[in-house]
Amino acid sequence: MAVEVGEFTLKKVAIITVILAVLTFGALNYHFILMDSSIKLLKKTDLTYENTFVDARGAKKYKVYLNPALAKAGIKDLFEDESIKIGK
């Protein structure tokens, strides 16, 4: 009986470890940017935890443009996709 409990616990630990590894990989490789209407993902250029979650709602967008890590990753292109264009 003790063997079955041990195996079940080991499976739980293995599953939790895999989930944590995937979350860590995502945090190291992507910027999660909260926009006015959605959340955007932007691939990082370096493996760091800095600027993983960025708030870019409303008037805070100018601060995001000035962030060197986000500028290097291509935040300008991401904002151009979000912009509203009015044609004649």
Summary of the structure (lengths in Angstrom):
residues: 88
radius of gyration: 19.5
end to end distance: 76.2
largest distance: 76.2
contacts: 188
relative contact order: 0.13
helix: 57%
strand: 15%
